[in-house]
Every structure is written in structure tokens, then in C-alpha cells.
Amino acid sequence: MDTPVRARRFDLSQGEHTVELAPEHKAGLFLLNGELALSGTSMQKGDFALTEQEQNLAINASSDAVLFAIEAPDPAPYQTYAASRH
């Protein structure tokens, strides 16, 4: 099944990284392990962040880290659960 939604895992070593996201998408980011700063905002294991219309994320990992991302088009080309409830 084709879907415009993409799930990815990033295994990041300590240091600076740039992660490219799909254009015209929003992303939910969950830090599975480690500590990092995401565009200057500190995150620790278990933290969640949302991005909108960002294509490049600046990440500074203060330790090895595992980041999970789900990217979805913005606006969604399908009816979302939230839209179906209104």
C-alpha cells in the first residue's frame, strides 16, 4: 500500500548532525534513547517534539541517541482521525 507517511529511525553518535525531512510535511519526533538538542531545544529520553514545514533539523547529541520520526504531509491528503471527529 502506498502512503505519503514515512517512519524513520536515526541512530546518532555524539556530536552535531543535520537531518533532512520531507518538504511540505510535519513530523513527530520521539527520543528513544540518549540526550540531544533539537534546533536548540533540549530533549531527554522519552521526550516528544513536533515540527511543521522544517526541512533541515539541526541536532547536537550530547550522547549517542536514537531518534524516531514519523513524517506526514501538511495538509494531509486524506481525512485524519481529528478531522473525522468534527
ABEGO torsion letter per residue (X at the ends): XBBABBBBBBBBBBEBBBBBBBBGBBBBBBBABEBBBBGGBBBBBGBBBBBBGBABBBBBBABBBBBBBBBBBOBBABBBAAAAAX
